[in-house]
Amino acid sequence: MSSVRDAEDAVERVMDMATSRYAQSQSKLDQMLERTAELPDGAKVARSDKDELVYTLDGVVVDQDEAAQIKWTGREPSFEDLQAAEDRANADYEILTGARQDVVRLGEIREEMESNPEADRVKDLQEEAEAIENQNTEIANSLSGRTFEASSNNGNFDFTAAQPIDLAK
């Protein structure tokens, strides 16, 4: 059972780190959304740094006549900055969701281990718990050392290096 306990400890570390990161990235996104320009109908919009066009938050180009009615303050985030902040918050949420799924799976493994399964099944469960531990240790190391993007395929995460986002902006 020590492999399950070790895996639970690794998942708990990731949960703590991911919860903090998600709260930060979501707060940053919320702050940016508060500074976003609005159309006369109240729809939030942002201007692209790339092409100078104005977009709704879901990526639809705003008509030039409508865009001309916008009162810009100069404090608005760009469309690209908003997208990056949303991507960061989504990636942090995926990590948190993956850790929550690991908590559930480890609970299932613990229950099955307590039901005195056959030796082969015990070995399989221990190996699965160790794989969860290794994955979460890698995630925790990545979270403490650098930022990354995560994509999930049924709870199996693929991590690739990404540029850090300055949360102080």
Backbone bond lengths (Angstrom), bond angles and torsions (degrees), N, CA, C in turn:
res aa  C-N    CA-C-N  psi(-1)  N-CA   C-N-CA  omega(-1)  CA-C   N-CA-C  phi
1 M - - - 1.449 - - 1.516 112.61 -
2 S 1.343 115.65 -12.26 1.469 116.43 -179.38 1.516 111.37 -63.64
3 S 1.353 117.78 -30.93 1.459 119.13 178.63 1.520 110.42 -65.19
4 V 1.325 117.85 -34.67 1.459 121.45 177.32 1.523 109.48 -69.49
5 R 1.326 116.94 -44.74 1.475 120.42 178.28 1.526 110.85 -60.73
6 D 1.327 116.71 -44.28 1.467 120.50 179.24 1.533 110.80 -62.16
7 A 1.325 115.82 -40.79 1.470 120.08 178.42 1.526 110.32 -65.69
8 E 1.329 116.60 -41.33 1.473 120.17 178.25 1.524 110.76 -62.10
9 D 1.333 117.13 -39.70 1.466 120.84 177.49 1.530 110.86 -62.81
10 A 1.328 116.37 -43.12 1.470 120.39 179.84 1.532 110.39 -64.68
11 V 1.313 116.47 -42.30 1.468 120.37 179.37 1.529 110.08 -65.68
12 E 1.315 117.15 -39.51 1.468 120.44 178.72 1.530 111.11 -61.34
13 R 1.335 116.86 -40.94 1.473 120.25 176.82 1.522 110.34 -60.57
14 V 1.326 116.50 -45.19 1.468 120.40 179.47 1.522 110.18 -63.77
15 M 1.329 117.12 -43.17 1.474 120.51 179.28 1.528 110.50 -57.80
16 D 1.325 116.91 -45.96 1.464 120.51 179.94 1.525 110.80 -61.83
17 M 1.323 116.38 -47.55 1.461 120.53 -178.32 1.525 111.25 -67.04
18 A 1.318 116.50 -44.26 1.462 120.76 -177.21 1.526 111.26 -67.56
19 T 1.318 116.30 -37.00 1.471 119.54 177.67 1.521 110.36 -61.54
20 S 1.314 116.25 -44.69 1.464 120.97 178.81 1.528 111.37 -64.26
21 R 1.320 116.15 -46.52 1.468 119.87 -179.63 1.525 111.45 -63.47
22 Y 1.324 116.46 -42.04 1.459 119.36 -179.83 1.529 110.10 -64.50
23 A 1.309 117.41 -43.10 1.463 120.27 178.59 1.527 110.35 -59.65
24 Q 1.326 116.79 -42.19 1.472 120.99 178.44 1.517 111.74 -64.80
25 S 1.313 116.66 -48.94 1.463 119.52 -175.82 1.521 111.09 -68.95
26 Q 1.324 118.00 -36.24 1.462 120.27 177.78 1.528 110.53 -69.37
27 S 1.325 116.72 -38.17 1.465 120.71 176.83 1.531 110.70 -63.22
28 K 1.321 115.76 -42.84 1.471 120.72 177.97 1.528 109.99 -60.92
29 L 1.327 117.02 -45.20 1.462 121.11 178.33 1.527 110.28 -62.41
30 D 1.313 117.74 -44.94 1.470 121.23 179.11 1.527 111.30 -59.73
31 Q 1.339 116.77 -42.18 1.464 120.57 178.40 1.526 110.95 -62.94
32 M 1.312 115.97 -40.70 1.469 119.78 178.65 1.526 110.32 -65.63
33 L 1.326 116.83 -41.90 1.466 120.35 -179.94 1.524 111.93 -63.43
34 E 1.335 116.83 -31.95 1.470 120.85 176.68 1.523 111.76 -64.43
35 R 1.325 117.37 -28.57 1.466 121.95 -178.69 1.527 112.75 -93.23
36 T 1.315 117.03 0.02 1.461 121.38 -176.16 1.526 110.32 -71.33
37 A 1.326 116.53 142.77 1.463 122.27 177.65 1.528 109.70 -69.94
38 E 1.336 114.76 162.09 1.464 119.78 179.91 1.517 110.69 -131.93
39 L 1.309 114.47 148.38 1.458 121.46 171.05 1.531 107.74 -77.29
40 P 1.313 117.62 164.69 1.467 119.25 178.17 1.531 113.97 -54.90
41 D 1.339 117.55 -28.10 1.472 120.32 179.04 1.528 112.79 -83.47
42 G 1.341 117.87 1.41 1.462 122.44 177.82 1.519 114.77 94.52
43 A 1.325 118.00 -6.34 1.469 120.77 179.26 1.532 109.37 -66.89
44 K 1.318 116.07 132.92 1.469 120.77 179.74 1.525 110.01 -78.78
45 V 1.334 114.64 139.92 1.464 121.51 -178.11 1.519 110.12 -140.08
46 A 1.329 114.78 163.55 1.464 120.70 176.73 1.527 108.76 -146.10
47 R 1.322 114.99 149.14 1.464 121.34 178.55 1.523 108.80 -92.87
48 S 1.310 115.21 139.16 1.459 121.08 179.41 1.523 109.90 -81.49
49 D 1.334 116.13 136.38 1.462 120.96 172.18 1.520 110.87 -72.74
50 K 1.328 116.43 -24.47 1.464 120.52 -175.52 1.517 112.60 -77.02
51 D 1.330 116.77 -48.46 1.466 118.88 -173.83 1.525 113.93 -122.56
52 E 1.343 117.49 3.69 1.457 123.31 178.62 1.528 113.95 64.75
53 L 1.330 117.87 7.30 1.460 120.75 176.60 1.526 109.18 -80.45
54 V 1.319 115.67 158.79 1.458 121.29 177.58 1.529 107.55 -102.74
55 Y 1.333 114.71 134.29 1.458 121.60 -177.43 1.525 110.49 -123.80
56 T 1.345 115.88 148.16 1.456 119.38 166.54 1.532 106.45 -71.93
57 L 1.310 116.61 166.96 1.460 118.87 -176.92 1.516 113.03 -65.61
58 D 1.328 117.47 -19.60 1.462 119.21 177.07 1.522 112.79 -93.97
59 G 1.352 116.76 11.31 1.456 120.91 170.51 1.515 116.77 92.98
60 V 1.316 118.05 10.19 1.466 120.84 178.70 1.528 108.91 -87.80
61 V 1.348 115.79 132.17 1.463 120.44 179.42 1.528 108.98 -68.64
62 V 1.337 115.74 132.66 1.460 122.02 179.14 1.526 108.59 -85.18
63 D 1.305 115.27 137.18 1.454 121.85 177.17 1.536 109.72 -54.62
64 Q 1.324 116.94 141.17 1.477 120.91 -176.37 1.521 112.27 -61.18
65 D 1.327 118.17 -36.12 1.464 119.90 178.07 1.524 111.36 -64.80
66 E 1.337 116.02 -41.19 1.464 119.94 176.56 1.523 110.83 -66.75
67 A 1.319 116.11 -41.61 1.467 120.81 -179.39 1.524 111.05 -62.60
68 A 1.319 117.44 -32.15 1.463 121.22 -179.91 1.530 111.69 -66.70
69 Q 1.323 118.23 -19.74 1.466 122.32 -179.34 1.530 113.38 -84.59
70 I 1.316 115.54 -8.31 1.471 119.88 -176.84 1.519 110.23 -73.28
71 K 1.328 115.27 135.55 1.467 120.99 176.08 1.520 107.54 -97.11
72 W 1.333 115.56 103.23 1.462 121.46 -178.01 1.517 109.52 -85.30
73 T 1.323 116.30 138.88 1.470 121.02 178.74 1.525 112.04 -102.08
74 G 1.321 116.35 -18.30 1.458 120.51 -175.07 1.518 112.94 92.64
75 R 1.322 117.39 -6.11 1.468 121.57 179.68 1.529 112.42 -100.62
76 E 1.313 117.16 -1.06 1.456 121.26 -175.22 1.530 111.17 -70.94
77 P 1.309 116.21 140.89 1.468 119.15 173.95 1.525 109.44 -73.76
78 S 1.309 116.26 153.81 1.460 119.78 176.55 1.527 109.38 -74.94
79 F 1.313 115.76 163.06 1.462 121.39 176.86 1.524 109.81 -59.66
80 E 1.332 117.04 -41.48 1.467 120.93 -179.36 1.528 111.62 -66.39
81 D 1.343 117.33 -39.23 1.463 120.25 177.91 1.530 110.88 -64.50
82 L 1.324 116.25 -39.62 1.461 119.99 176.77 1.525 111.29 -63.64
83 Q 1.332 116.04 -43.48 1.459 119.60 178.58 1.526 111.12 -61.46
84 A 1.328 116.39 -43.32 1.466 120.35 -179.73 1.529 110.73 -63.62
85 A 1.327 117.10 -42.04 1.465 120.60 179.44 1.526 110.68 -66.11
86 E 1.314 116.86 -38.59 1.468 120.27 177.70 1.530 110.74 -67.42
87 D 1.327 116.98 -41.20 1.467 121.03 177.73 1.528 110.68 -60.96
88 R 1.326 116.13 -41.82 1.467 121.33 179.98 1.522 110.41 -63.63
89 A 1.334 116.61 -46.53 1.464 120.23 179.51 1.530 110.31 -62.85
90 N 1.316 116.75 -40.49 1.468 120.04 179.20 1.526 111.50 -65.62
91 A 1.327 117.32 -40.87 1.469 120.99 178.49 1.529 110.41 -64.30
92 D 1.324 116.58 -42.30 1.465 120.03 178.31 1.523 110.72 -64.33
93 Y 1.323 116.50 -38.31 1.461 120.35 178.28 1.527 110.91 -66.50
94 E 1.325 117.10 -38.41 1.477 120.48 177.30 1.519 111.21 -61.22
95 I 1.317 117.16 -41.23 1.461 120.86 178.83 1.523 109.69 -63.12
96 L 1.324 116.13 -45.13 1.458 121.03 179.03 1.528 110.81 -62.09
97 T 1.308 116.97 -43.20 1.462 121.27 178.48 1.526 111.09 -63.35
98 G 1.326 116.74 -42.08 1.464 120.51 177.54 1.516 111.94 -61.18
99 A 1.328 116.74 -40.82 1.464 120.37 178.31 1.528 110.60 -65.46
100 R 1.325 116.46 -39.53 1.472 119.39 177.59 1.529 110.50 -62.56
101 Q 1.326 116.84 -39.97 1.464 120.46 177.62 1.524 110.64 -64.32
102 D 1.337 116.42 -37.90 1.466 120.03 177.75 1.530 111.21 -65.16
103 V 1.337 117.53 -37.06 1.469 120.69 177.09 1.527 109.70 -59.78
104 V 1.330 115.66 -45.72 1.466 119.99 179.81 1.522 110.08 -62.07
105 R 1.340 116.71 -47.98 1.463 119.78 -178.20 1.523 111.74 -62.52
106 L 1.322 116.96 -40.30 1.468 119.33 178.43 1.527 111.54 -64.91
107 G 1.324 117.38 -34.04 1.464 120.40 174.83 1.521 110.83 -63.19
108 E 1.331 116.09 -40.37 1.466 120.47 177.55 1.530 110.89 -65.26
109 I 1.323 115.75 -41.67 1.466 120.18 178.93 1.522 109.66 -63.06
110 R 1.325 116.53 -44.35 1.466 120.92 -179.75 1.535 109.95 -59.77
111 E 1.322 116.05 -46.79 1.473 119.45 179.24 1.521 111.71 -59.73
112 E 1.330 115.89 -44.71 1.464 119.11 -179.34 1.521 110.97 -65.64
113 M 1.317 117.05 -38.27 1.472 120.35 179.11 1.533 110.74 -64.39
114 E 1.329 117.11 -34.44 1.460 121.17 -179.31 1.529 111.95 -74.46
115 S 1.337 117.64 -13.35 1.467 120.80 -179.82 1.531 111.99 -90.32
116 N 1.340 116.40 14.50 1.465 122.93 177.12 1.533 113.14 54.01
117 P 1.324 116.77 62.55 1.464 119.61 178.40 1.533 111.33 -72.28
118 E 1.316 115.30 170.24 1.467 121.77 176.23 1.532 109.42 -60.45
119 A 1.308 116.19 157.54 1.471 122.12 -176.81 1.524 112.04 -57.95
120 D 1.328 117.56 -41.23 1.472 120.17 179.25 1.524 111.05 -62.66
121 R 1.324 115.65 -39.32 1.468 119.66 -179.55 1.524 110.13 -69.47
122 V 1.334 117.59 -38.04 1.467 121.38 177.00 1.520 109.30 -58.88
123 K 1.334 115.86 -44.85 1.466 120.20 179.79 1.531 110.37 -61.05
124 D 1.335 117.65 -44.28 1.471 121.30 178.76 1.526 111.51 -61.30
125 L 1.314 116.35 -42.62 1.469 120.65 -179.63 1.532 111.02 -66.63
126 Q 1.329 116.24 -40.68 1.463 119.50 177.96 1.520 110.87 -64.07
127 E 1.324 116.34 -40.77 1.467 119.87 178.54 1.527 110.95 -65.06
128 E 1.320 117.24 -38.93 1.464 120.03 177.72 1.526 110.65 -65.55
129 A 1.326 116.92 -42.11 1.467 120.82 178.03 1.528 110.50 -63.22
130 E 1.335 116.81 -40.95 1.464 120.33 177.95 1.524 111.56 -64.81
131 A 1.324 116.98 -37.68 1.469 120.45 177.35 1.528 110.50 -64.76
132 I 1.321 116.69 -40.62 1.466 120.79 177.02 1.523 109.85 -64.23
133 E 1.336 116.12 -42.55 1.467 120.11 178.12 1.530 110.71 -61.09
134 N 1.336 116.59 -47.88 1.470 120.06 -178.52 1.529 111.49 -61.77
135 Q 1.320 116.09 -43.23 1.462 119.94 179.78 1.530 110.78 -62.36
136 N 1.327 116.53 -44.02 1.458 119.64 -178.34 1.521 112.27 -73.32
137 T 1.322 117.46 -30.18 1.468 119.82 173.69 1.525 109.60 -64.87
138 E 1.329 116.54 -42.18 1.460 120.83 177.20 1.530 110.94 -62.77
139 I 1.308 116.51 -42.31 1.466 120.45 178.78 1.526 109.95 -62.99
140 A 1.335 116.78 -46.45 1.470 120.99 -179.86 1.524 110.51 -60.54
141 N 1.325 117.17 -42.59 1.466 120.13 177.97 1.523 110.72 -62.95
142 S 1.325 116.80 -40.23 1.460 120.44 178.54 1.519 111.07 -66.90
143 L 1.312 116.79 -41.16 1.461 120.20 -179.66 1.519 111.88 -65.20
144 S 1.317 116.82 -35.48 1.459 119.15 -178.23 1.515 112.53 -82.04
145 G 1.338 117.42 -21.58 1.451 119.37 -175.01 1.510 116.02 -104.81
146 R 1.323 117.48 -30.63 1.460 120.01 -177.52 1.518 109.17 -163.48
147 T 1.309 114.94 169.69 1.456 118.50 176.66 1.514 108.76 -90.21
148 F 1.306 116.71 160.61 1.450 121.03 178.00 1.510 108.70 -157.22
149 E 1.314 114.35 166.29 1.453 120.73 174.73 1.511 107.20 -105.76
150 A 1.303 115.96 147.18 1.457 120.02 179.40 1.514 109.26 -128.06
151 S 1.297 114.52 140.15 1.451 118.98 170.03 1.511 106.42 -129.47
152 S 1.289 115.18 141.15 1.452 119.98 -174.05 1.512 110.63 -110.92
153 N 1.304 114.55 137.97 1.454 121.74 172.51 1.518 105.41 -124.27
154 N 1.330 115.59 90.11 1.471 121.07 -177.51 1.531 112.02 57.99
155 G 1.324 116.43 43.78 1.453 120.24 176.62 1.512 114.72 86.50
156 N 1.342 118.71 -6.14 1.460 121.57 176.27 1.525 107.36 -94.87
157 F 1.312 116.25 114.23 1.457 120.09 -172.60 1.515 111.82 -93.31
158 D 1.312 114.28 143.89 1.448 123.00 176.01 1.526 106.18 -116.61
159 F 1.312 117.20 117.73 1.454 120.85 -175.75 1.520 110.51 -107.68
160 T 1.317 115.02 132.51 1.457 120.65 176.54 1.514 108.46 -132.19
161 A 1.313 116.73 145.08 1.452 120.97 -178.69 1.516 110.04 -63.56
162 A 1.319 115.95 143.02 1.461 121.63 178.63 1.521 108.23 -137.42
163 Q 1.296 115.81 166.84 1.458 120.50 177.86 1.522 108.83 -76.20
164 P 1.336 117.51 138.06 1.447 119.68 178.15 1.529 110.51 -65.00
165 I 1.310 115.95 147.73 1.459 121.43 175.45 1.521 106.27 -105.89
166 D 1.329 116.77 128.22 1.452 121.42 -179.77 1.519 108.81 -77.01
167 L 1.330 117.40 105.95 1.451 121.27 -178.36 1.524 112.42 -72.33
168 A 1.325 117.37 -9.54 1.463 120.50 -179.75 1.525 111.50 -82.16
169 K 1.313 118.22 -11.40 1.472 120.31 -179.48 1.490 111.02 -62.37
